[in-house]
Amino acid sequence: MECPHLSSSVCMTVDPTRFPNGSPSSWCCSVCRSNKSPWVCLTCLSVHCGRKT
């Protein structure tokens, strides 16, 4: 999915060797180990979840 709001304002390169393995549906939060609504921090590449902590 592409976000039209970021196309011209964000430019970054992610090292694919540091990116989490597998598809997003297989990622687990690094804090609570939940696999619900996973997302990855584009600065440190840690996986987190959508739950409010």
C-alpha positions as CSV (number, residue, x, y, z in Angstrom):
1,M,0.0,0.0,0.0
2,E,1.4,3.4,-0.9
3,C,0.6,6.5,1.1
4,P,0.0,9.6,-1.2
5,H,1.1,11.9,1.7
6,L,4.6,10.6,1.9
7,S,5.6,10.2,-1.7
8,S,7.4,13.5,-2.1
9,S,8.3,14.3,1.5
10,V,10.1,11.1,2.7
11,C,13.1,9.5,1.2
12,M,15.0,6.8,3.1
13,T,17.0,3.7,2.5
14,V,16.4,0.6,4.6
15,D,19.1,-2.1,4.8
16,P,17.2,-5.2,3.8
17,T,19.5,-7.4,5.8
18,R,18.3,-5.7,9.0
19,F,14.6,-5.8,8.1
20,P,12.5,-8.4,10.0
21,N,12.3,-11.8,8.3
22,G,9.1,-13.2,6.9
23,S,5.9,-11.4,6.0
24,P,4.4,-8.8,8.4
25,S,1.7,-11.3,9.5
26,S,4.5,-13.4,11.0
27,W,6.2,-10.6,13.0
28,C,5.9,-10.4,16.8
29,C,6.1,-7.3,18.9
30,S,9.5,-7.0,20.6
31,V,7.9,-5.8,23.8
32,C,4.9,-8.1,24.4
33,R,5.4,-10.8,21.6
34,S,1.9,-10.1,20.2
35,N,1.4,-10.6,16.5
36,K,-1.7,-8.3,16.3
37,S,-1.3,-5.3,14.1
38,P,2.5,-5.5,13.8
39,W,4.5,-2.5,12.5
40,V,8.2,-1.9,12.2
41,C,10.0,1.3,13.3
42,L,11.8,2.7,10.2
43,T,14.6,4.2,12.4
44,C,15.7,1.1,14.4
45,L,13.7,-1.6,12.6
46,S,12.2,-3.0,15.8
47,V,8.8,-4.7,15.5
48,H,6.0,-3.4,17.7
49,C,2.3,-3.9,17.9
50,G,-0.8,-1.7,17.7
51,R,-1.8,-2.1,21.3
52,K,-1.4,0.9,23.5
53,T,1.2,0.4,26.2
